[in-house]
Amino acid sequence: RRDDAPKAGDMQIDRGDISKYFREATWEEALERAASGLKKVIDREGNAIPLKDFTSIVNVNLFGTFNVASKFAAALHTAEPLGEERGVIINTASVAAFDGQIGQPAYAASKAGVVGLMRCVALEGAPHGVTCNSISPTWVNTKFGREWMGDIAREQEGRTGGEYIADAEAANPQGRFIEPGEIGALARYLCSDEAAGMTMQDLTVSAGQIRVAVRCSSEVLEIF
């Protein structure tokens, strides 16, 4: 870290530890200075998302996945092979990893991280008979998923969960959500001997929906 800030033309370079910038007044001031005059919207009200909120989601989705996968992979490394393999690791990602979602930067970023982590684990595990893949579904028809959509509808769009769900289903080419059994069936296949050569792959289960619908107010812009 250096205290001086070299300048190049109209660009000012401030050096600091980004992991501590919320605790360091000088670095926080530098960020505010850099953002002055910009009109970038972070949430729907234009407020910066608290770091603790972002971190809590990344901790579960990305750090949690790494914690489990790394320990499991280490155990598999010394395990006796089962045929041609020692074991299979399957991570749950999301289509949001590739398309992003308004109001969901932490979720989309964490799931993109899960896909990147999967590829690293797959490469490192390949010589030891360990495969690693990820599954990226769109909305899945679960109680949690419907409650989450209801929360998004009320908190971010000021409408009912039923309206949000109806629009989400209408935006899907098959006009439906994915059923949990479809994810389970794919996971079962990835664990089978027939999938021994399947590794380092992210598999999308979306009923033909290439991109997540982008919502602005009450409008739904379908992007395919």
C-alpha positions in Angstrom: 0.0 0.0 0.0 1.2 3.5 -0.8 -0.1 6.8 0.4 0.8 8.7 -2.8 -1.8 8.7 -5.6 -0.1 9.0 -9.0 -2.1 10.8 -11.7 -2.3 10.2 -15.4 -4.2 12.9 -17.3 -7.7 13.1 -15.9 -7.4 9.7 -14.1 -6.5 9.6 -10.4 -5.2 6.3 -9.0 -5.9 5.7 -5.3 -4.2 2.8 -3.7 -5.6 0.9 -0.7 -6.9 -2.4 0.6 -10.4 -2.9 -0.9 -11.2 -5.5 1.7 -11.0 -2.8 4.4 -12.3 0.2 2.5 -15.5 0.5 4.7 -13.2 0.8 7.7 -10.7 3.2 6.3 -12.0 6.8 5.9 -9.4 7.8 3.4 -10.3 5.0 1.0 -14.0 5.5 1.5 -13.5 9.2 0.7 -11.6 8.2 -2.5 -14.5 6.0 -3.6 -17.0 8.8 -3.0 -14.7 11.2 -4.9 -14.5 8.8 -7.8 -18.3 8.4 -7.9 -19.2 12.0 -7.7 -21.2 13.2 -10.7 -22.0 9.6 -11.8 -25.6 8.4 -12.0 -25.0 4.7 -11.5 -27.9 3.0 -9.8 -27.0 0.3 -7.4 -30.4 -0.7 -6.1 -33.8 0.5 -7.3 -33.7 3.5 -5.0 -30.2 4.5 -6.1 -28.6 3.5 -2.8 -25.4 1.5 -2.4 -26.0 -2.0 -1.3 -24.5 -2.6 2.2 -21.3 -4.7 2.1 -22.7 -6.9 4.9 -25.7 -7.8 2.7 -23.6 -8.6 -0.3 -21.1 -10.6 1.8 -23.7 -12.7 3.6 -25.0 -14.1 0.3 -21.5 -14.7 -1.2 -20.4 -16.4 2.1 -23.2 -19.0 1.7 -23.3 -19.5 -2.0 -19.6 -19.3 -2.9 -17.5 -19.6 0.2 -19.8 -22.3 1.5 -19.5 -24.2 -1.8 -15.8 -23.9 -1.7 -15.6 -25.1 1.9 -17.6 -28.3 1.2 -16.1 -29.0 -2.2 -12.5 -28.6 -1.1 -12.8 -30.8 2.0 -14.7 -33.5 0.0 -12.2 -33.4 -2.8 -9.4 -33.8 -0.4 -11.1 -36.9 1.1 -11.7 -38.4 -2.3 -8.1 -37.9 -3.2 -7.1 -40.7 -0.8 -10.2 -42.8 -1.2 -10.2 -46.2 -3.0 -11.4 -45.9 -6.6 -14.9 -47.1 -7.5 -14.3 -48.5 -11.0 -12.8 -45.6 -13.0 -13.8 -42.9 -10.5 -13.2 -41.9 -7.0 -16.1 -39.6 -6.7 -18.4 -37.0 -8.2 -18.9 -33.3 -7.1 -22.0 -31.4 -8.3 -22.4 -27.7 -7.6 -25.7 -25.8 -7.9 -25.3 -22.6 -9.9 -28.0 -20.6 -11.7 -28.8 -19.0 -15.1 -28.3 -15.7 -13.2 -24.5 -16.5 -13.3 -24.5 -15.7 -17.0 -27.3 -13.1 -17.4 -27.4 -11.2 -14.2 -30.6 -10.0 -12.5 -31.7 -6.5 -11.5 -31.5 -6.2 -7.8 -29.5 -9.4 -7.4 -25.8 -8.6 -7.8 -24.6 -10.7 -4.9 -26.6 -13.7 -6.0 -25.5 -13.5 -9.7 -21.9 -12.8 -8.7 -21.8 -15.7 -6.2 -23.3 -18.2 -8.7 -20.9 -17.1 -11.4 -18.2 -17.8 -8.9 -19.6 -21.3 -8.3 -19.2 -22.0 -12.0 -15.6 -20.8 -12.1 -14.8 -22.8 -9.0 -16.4 -25.9 -10.6 -14.0 -25.7 -13.5 -11.0 -25.4 -11.3 -12.1 -28.4 -9.2 -12.7 -30.4 -12.3 -9.3 -29.8 -13.7 -7.5 -30.5 -10.4 -9.6 -33.6 -9.8 -9.4 -35.2 -13.2 -6.0 -36.9 -12.7 -7.4 -38.4 -9.5 -10.7 -39.8 -10.9 -12.9 -37.0 -9.5 -15.4 -35.3 -11.7 -17.0 -31.9 -11.0 -19.9 -30.3 -12.8 -22.5 -27.6 -12.0 -26.2 -27.4 -12.8 -27.7 -24.0 -13.6 -31.5 -24.0 -13.4 -33.9 -21.1 -14.0 -36.8 -20.7 -11.5 -37.5 -24.1 -9.8 -41.0 -24.9 -8.5 -40.3 -25.0 -4.8 -41.9 -23.4 -1.8 -38.7 -21.4 -1.2 -38.6 -20.3 -4.8 -42.2 -19.0 -4.8 -41.7 -17.2 -1.5 -38.5 -15.6 -2.8 -40.4 -14.4 -5.9 -43.1 -13.0 -3.6 -40.5 -11.1 -1.7 -38.9 -9.7 -4.9 -42.4 -8.6 -6.1 -43.3 -6.8 -2.9 -40.0 -5.3 -2.0 -38.6 -4.3 -5.4 -41.6 -4.0 -7.7 -44.6 -3.1 -5.4 -46.9 -5.8 -6.7 -48.1 -9.3 -5.7 -46.1 -12.5 -5.8 -48.8 -14.0 -8.0 -48.3 -11.4 -10.6 -44.6 -11.9 -10.6 -44.9 -15.6 -10.8 -47.4 -15.4 -13.7 -45.0 -13.1 -15.6 -42.0 -15.4 -14.9 -43.9 -18.4 -16.2 -45.1 -16.5 -19.3 -41.5 -15.5 -20.1 -40.5 -19.1 -20.3 -40.8 -20.8 -23.7 -42.5 -23.8 -22.1 -44.6 -21.6 -19.9 -43.5 -23.2 -16.6 -41.0 -23.5 -13.9 -38.5 -26.4 -13.6 -39.6 -29.2 -11.3 -37.1 -30.4 -8.5 -37.2 -33.9 -9.9 -35.7 -32.7 -13.2 -32.7 -31.4 -11.3 -32.5 -34.6 -9.3 -32.6 -36.7 -12.4 -29.7 -34.8 -14.0 -27.7 -35.1 -10.8 -28.3 -38.8 -10.7 -27.1 -39.2 -14.3 -23.9 -37.2 -13.5 -23.2 -39.7 -10.7 -23.6 -42.7 -13.0 -20.9 -44.7 -14.7 -22.3 -43.4 -18.1 -21.3 -39.9 -17.1 -17.7 -40.8 -16.2 -16.4 -38.5 -19.0 -18.6 -35.6 -18.1 -16.6 -33.1 -16.1 -15.9 -29.3 -16.1 -19.4 -28.7 -17.6 -22.2 -26.3 -16.5 -25.5 -27.8 -17.5 -28.5 -25.4 -17.9 -32.0 -26.7 -17.0 -34.3 -23.9 -18.1 -37.1 -25.3 -20.3 -35.6 -23.4 -23.3 -35.2 -20.0 -21.5 -31.8 -18.7 -22.6 -32.0 -15.6 -20.5 -33.7 -14.4 -17.4 -36.5 -11.9 -18.0 -35.4 -8.3 -17.3 -38.0 -6.5 -15.2 -38.4 -2.7 -15.2 -41.4 -1.5 -13.0 -44.4 -3.6 -14.1 -43.0 -4.3 -17.5 -41.4 -7.6 -18.6 -38.8 -7.4 -21.3 -38.2 -10.9 -22.6 -34.7 -11.4 -24.0 -33.9 -14.5 -25.9 
